[in-house]
């Protein structure tokens, strides 16, 4: 018994990306198989966050990739749950395994509540189809779209994660004054997202100069694997942040 306890108290190695590699693109309109609740339910989240402490998901990273942003932001928002959504099987498996390893190691090291990573979770799902199954009206404060697939061909623009139709759904899930953060290295996609958000009646752009003290804005440039790759290649980044306006009377 003592030997078993000793083993369980050891730090474990974080998963290695090379064992979870998967193609970069996935057709969001294809008929994938997903598990999801019929409607937002409290008991669903206990399986995603074993140490939930009555916290709710407030911060959502759609297309979270390998989870870099979630991990960077975890200590800044200890009272809120952060959730990554990822459509690719192996990539979502990596994020889940990474979170479990971080949580285990934090317990071994007896980390503080703000650094125990208990507020992190990841779900494999299709955000273009199933968001209302998971989240209630006005539940979210923050949604990230960082380096999404640009879907360059015009016939595939309907696959883009930011569109006029989907923005109404995001507005439904966001609290008034909630924020959408976008960033991309493709100027055409940046202009597309800015145009969609600007023309939507429930969103208003926040000038970049007003975001210098915004933790989310400062973190999103280098936290993701894609952001780091753009920096290494000396590419350009095109950010934009929009505020969710109150519903009209």
C-alpha positions in Angstrom: 0.0 0.0 0.0 2.8 2.4 0.8 4.5 1.7 -2.5 1.2 2.5 -4.3 0.8 5.8 -2.5 4.4 6.7 -3.3 3.8 6.1 -7.0 0.6 8.1 -7.0 2.3 11.1 -5.4 4.9 11.3 -8.1 4.8 13.9 -10.9 3.8 12.6 -14.2 5.1 13.6 -17.6 2.9 15.8 -19.8 1.7 14.2 -23.0 3.8 14.7 -26.1 2.2 16.3 -29.2 3.9 13.9 -31.6 1.7 11.1 -30.4 -1.5 13.2 -31.0 -0.8 14.7 -34.5 -3.8 15.0 -36.8 -4.5 16.9 -40.0 -5.0 20.6 -39.5 -8.4 20.9 -41.1 -11.8 19.3 -40.5 -15.1 19.7 -42.3 -17.4 21.3 -39.8 -20.5 20.4 -41.9 -19.7 16.7 -42.0 -21.6 14.2 -40.0 -19.2 13.5 -37.1 -20.3 11.5 -34.1 -20.4 13.5 -30.9 -21.8 13.1 -27.4 -23.7 16.1 -26.1 -26.5 16.8 -23.7 -30.0 17.4 -25.0 -30.0 20.8 -23.2 -27.7 22.6 -20.8 -27.5 20.6 -17.6 -25.6 21.1 -14.4 -24.8 17.4 -13.9 -23.1 17.2 -17.3 -20.3 19.4 -16.2 -19.3 17.2 -13.2 -17.7 14.8 -15.6 -15.7 17.6 -17.3 -14.7 19.3 -14.1 -14.4 16.8 -11.2 -13.6 19.7 -8.8 -16.1 22.1 -10.1 -17.0 23.8 -6.8 -20.2 25.3 -8.3 -18.3 27.3 -10.8 -19.7 27.7 -14.3 -18.1 27.9 -17.7 -17.6 31.6 -18.5 -14.7 31.6 -20.9 -14.8 29.6 -24.1 -12.0 28.9 -26.6 -13.6 27.7 -29.8 -11.1 25.7 -31.8 -8.7 25.5 -28.8 -6.0 23.5 -30.6 -3.5 22.1 -28.1 -4.9 24.2 -25.2 -2.1 26.7 -24.8 -4.5 29.7 -24.2 -6.6 27.9 -21.6 -3.5 27.0 -19.6 -2.1 30.5 -19.7 -5.4 32.0 -18.6 -6.2 29.5 -15.9 -4.5 31.3 -13.0 -6.0 34.7 -14.0 -9.6 33.5 -13.7 -9.6 31.0 -10.7 -13.3 31.6 -10.0 -14.5 30.8 -13.5 -14.4 27.6 -15.6 -12.5 27.8 -18.8 -13.5 25.4 -21.6 -11.9 24.5 -24.9 -13.9 23.2 -27.8 -12.1 21.1 -30.4 -13.5 19.1 -33.3 -10.5 16.9 -33.9 -10.3 13.7 -32.0 -6.6 13.3 -31.3 -6.1 17.0 -30.6 -9.0 17.1 -28.0 -7.5 13.9 -26.5 -4.2 15.7 -26.1 -5.8 18.6 -24.3 -7.7 16.4 -22.0 -4.6 14.4 -21.1 -2.6 17.5 -20.7 -5.2 19.0 -18.3 -5.3 15.8 -16.2 -1.5 15.7 -16.0 -1.4 19.4 -14.9 -4.1 18.8 -12.3 -2.3 15.7 -10.9 1.0 17.5 -10.7 -0.6 20.5 -9.0 -2.0 18.2 -6.3 1.4 16.5 -5.8 3.1 19.9 -5.5 0.2 21.2 -3.3 -0.5 24.2 -5.5 -2.8 26.9 -4.4 -6.4 27.0 -5.5 -5.6 29.6 -8.2 -2.9 27.4 -9.7 -4.4 23.9 -9.4 -5.9 23.9 -13.0 -9.2 22.5 -11.6 -11.0 25.2 -13.7 -9.9 23.8 -17.0 -11.8 21.4 -19.3 -12.1 20.4 -22.9 -14.9 19.0 -25.0 -14.8 17.4 -28.4 -17.7 18.9 -30.3 -18.8 20.9 -33.3 -19.3 24.5 -32.2 -21.2 25.3 -35.4 -23.9 22.9 -34.4 -24.1 22.1 -30.7 -23.3 25.2 -28.6 -26.9 25.7 -27.3 -26.7 22.1 -26.0 -24.0 23.0 -23.6 -24.5 26.7 -22.6 -27.4 28.7 -21.3 -28.5 32.1 -22.4 -26.1 34.8 -21.2 -23.8 32.3 -19.5 -20.5 33.3 -21.1 -18.4 36.4 -20.6 -15.7 35.6 -23.2 -15.4 33.7 -26.5 -12.1 33.3 -28.4 -11.6 32.6 -32.1 -7.9 32.4 -32.5 -6.3 31.6 -35.8 -9.4 29.7 -37.1 -9.3 27.9 -40.4 -9.6 30.5 -43.1 -11.3 28.3 -45.7 -9.9 30.3 -48.5 -12.1 29.1 -51.3 -15.3 31.1 -51.7 -17.5 28.0 -51.8 -16.2 27.1 -48.4 -16.8 30.5 -46.7 -19.9 28.9 -45.2 -17.6 26.7 -43.2 -16.1 29.8 -41.4 -16.7 29.9 -37.7 -17.6 33.6 -37.7 -20.7 34.3 -39.9 -23.8 36.5 -39.7 -26.0 33.5 -38.6 -23.6 32.1 -36.0 -23.0 35.6 -34.5 -26.6 35.7 -33.4 -26.0 32.4 -31.5 -22.9 33.7 -29.9 -24.8 36.9 -28.9 -27.4 34.7 -27.3 -24.8 32.9 -25.2 -22.8 36.0 -24.2 -23.7 38.3 -21.3 -24.1 41.9 -22.1 -20.6 43.5 -22.1 -19.2 40.0 -22.8 -16.4 40.0 -25.4 -15.4 38.2 -28.5 -11.7 38.0 -29.2 -10.4 37.2 -32.7 -6.9 36.9 -34.1 -5.6 35.6 -37.4 -2.6 35.8 -39.6 -4.8 36.0 -42.7 -5.8 39.5 -43.5 -8.8 38.5 -45.7 -10.2 36.4 -42.8 -9.7 39.3 -40.4 -11.6 41.7 -42.6 -14.4 39.1 -43.0 -14.7 38.6 -39.2 -14.6 42.4 -38.6 -17.2 43.0 -41.3 -19.5 40.4 -39.9 -19.2 41.6 -36.3 -19.4 45.3 -37.2 -22.6 44.8 -39.2 -24.3 42.8 -36.4 -26.6 44.9 -34.2 -25.4 43.3 -30.9 -21.7 43.9 -31.3 -19.4 46.9 -31.1 -15.6 46.9 -31.7 -13.3 47.9 -28.9 -10.3 50.0 -30.1 -7.0 48.2 -29.6 -5.7 51.1 -27.6 -8.4 50.5 -25.0 -7.1 46.9 -24.5 -3.6 47.5 -23.2 -4.6 46.3 -19.7 -6.8 43.5 -20.9 -5.3 40.1 -19.8 -7.1 38.2 -22.4 -6.0 40.5 -25.2 -2.3 40.4 -24.1 -2.3 36.7 -23.7 -3.9 35.6 -26.9 -1.0 36.7 -29.2 1.6 34.1 -28.1 -0.3 31.5 -26.0 -1.4 29.3 -28.9 0.8 27.0 -31.0 -0.4 28.8 -34.1 0.4 32.2 -32.7 3.9 31.0 -31.8 4.4 29.6 -35.3 3.3 33.0 -36.9 5.9 34.8 -34.7 8.6 32.3 -35.7 7.8 32.9 -39.3 7.7 36.7 -38.7 4.2 36.8 -40.0 1.5 39.4 -39.3 -1.3 39.1 -36.8 -4.7 40.8 -37.1 -6.6 41.1 -33.8 -10.0 42.5 -33.2 -12.1 42.5 -30.0 -15.9 43.2 -29.9 -18.2 44.0 -27.0 -21.6 42.4 -26.7 -24.1 45.2 -26.5 -27.3 45.1 -24.4 -30.4 43.9 -26.0 -32.5 46.7 -27.5 -35.6 47.6 -25.4 
